[in-house]
Amino acid sequence: MLHDILTSKASITTGTRLVGLKRGVLAALSKYEPDLGLEGLSWKGQLLRIATECALGVQYLHGERFWHEGGDGKEAGWQNTIIHR
């Protein structure tokens, strides 16, 4: 697209400005360094929490049960929420 603007005679000034703008943006991006804070980006310290929360979720899903009144071919009583196959 930039090449098309530069090759049209009516837009030479606009095209030249866009080329300068592109160079400025590329220069700014090449010098950019994100502020990562004191620790930076790291999973350190978070993995145990994530693993614990996953395990608690699995425990909840596999350990929950509910009272079924009967019918639909099932007897009345406690039913597990997850069917293990």
C-alpha positions as CSV (number, residue, x, y, z in Angstrom):
1,M,0.0,0.0,0.0
2,L,2.8,2.4,0.8
3,H,4.4,1.7,-2.5
4,D,1.2,2.6,-4.3
5,I,1.0,5.9,-2.5
6,L,4.6,6.7,-3.4
7,T,4.2,5.9,-7.1
8,S,1.1,8.1,-7.6
9,K,2.1,11.6,-8.6
10,A,-0.6,13.4,-6.7
11,S,0.4,11.9,-3.4
12,I,4.2,12.2,-3.4
13,T,4.1,14.6,-0.4
14,T,1.8,12.3,1.6
15,G,3.9,9.2,0.7
16,T,7.1,10.9,1.8
17,R,5.5,11.8,5.1
18,L,4.3,8.2,5.5
19,V,7.8,6.9,4.8
20,G,9.2,9.2,7.5
21,L,6.5,8.2,9.9
22,K,7.2,4.5,9.2
23,R,10.9,5.0,9.9
24,G,10.1,6.9,13.1
25,V,7.8,4.1,14.3
26,L,10.4,1.4,13.4
27,A,13.1,3.3,15.3
28,A,10.8,3.7,18.3
29,L,9.9,0.0,18.3
30,S,13.6,-1.0,18.0
31,K,14.4,0.9,21.2
32,Y,11.3,-0.2,23.1
33,E,11.8,-2.3,26.2
34,P,8.7,-3.3,28.2
35,D,8.7,-2.4,31.9
36,L,8.5,-5.9,33.5
37,G,8.6,-4.6,37.0
38,L,11.0,-5.9,39.7
39,E,10.5,-9.6,39.1
40,G,9.9,-9.7,35.3
41,L,7.7,-12.2,33.8
42,S,8.0,-15.5,35.5
43,W,6.0,-18.5,36.6
44,K,8.1,-18.9,39.7
45,G,6.0,-18.7,42.8
46,Q,2.8,-19.3,40.8
47,L,3.1,-22.9,39.7
48,L,2.3,-24.4,43.1
49,R,-0.8,-22.2,43.5
50,I,-2.0,-23.1,39.9
51,A,-1.4,-26.8,40.5
52,T,-3.2,-26.7,43.9
53,E,-6.3,-24.9,42.4
54,C,-6.4,-27.4,39.6
55,A,-6.3,-30.3,42.0
56,L,-9.0,-28.7,44.2
57,G,-11.2,-28.3,41.1
58,V,-10.8,-32.0,40.1
59,Q,-11.4,-33.1,43.7
60,Y,-14.6,-31.0,43.7
61,L,-15.9,-32.5,40.4
62,H,-15.1,-36.0,41.4
63,G,-16.2,-35.8,45.0
64,E,-19.6,-34.0,44.7
65,R,-22.8,-35.9,44.8
66,F,-26.5,-35.0,44.9
67,W,-29.8,-36.6,46.1
68,H,-31.8,-38.1,43.3
69,E,-35.5,-38.6,44.1
70,G,-35.8,-41.7,41.8
71,G,-37.4,-42.2,38.5
72,D,-35.8,-42.2,35.0
73,G,-34.6,-45.8,35.7
74,K,-32.6,-44.8,38.8
75,E,-33.3,-45.6,42.4
76,A,-33.7,-42.8,45.0
77,G,-30.5,-42.0,46.8
78,W,-27.1,-40.2,46.5
79,Q,-25.7,-39.9,43.0
80,N,-22.2,-38.9,41.9
81,T,-22.0,-35.8,39.7
82,I,-19.3,-37.3,37.4
83,I,-19.8,-40.6,35.7
84,H,-16.5,-42.5,35.6
85,R,-16.1,-44.7,32.5
